[in-house]
Amino acid sequence: MTAAEVLEARKAGHVPRDIVDHSPHLKQVIESIRTGIFSPSETNRYHGLLSGILDHDYFMVTADFAAYSEALGKADEVWRDSTQAWTKKAVHNTARLGWFSADRTIRDYARDIWSIPIA
């Protein structure tokens, strides 16, 4: 979702449970997490996370799930079809991530959010 789409969805009263109810794939994912498949020795571990997603979903996880799943499927296709194409895309992706450095992010947070003077 774009930032504008997120704002619009929030204004329109985004109802995450409705999205889950209409998506068998997302419903299966939520149910897998709820039943403890990723935390068999602590089946309640992710209940707080699921409650946040299902009751509020500020980060639009449910709204963006279909697009995420589709993009993941396309990535899987590239991986299966050609390791050379996968490697090329991975190298290009990594090379383009320079702006997203941890140092820059911390500096921006310090300046823009915490109002800490930067040396």
Buried (B, 14 or more C-beta within 10 A) or exposed (E): EEEEEBEEBEEEEBBBEEBBEEBEEBEEBBEEBBEBEEEEEEEEEBEEEBEBBBEEBEEBBBBBBEEEEEEEEEEEEBEEEEEEEBEEBBEEEEEEEEEEEEEEEEEEEEEEEEEEEEE
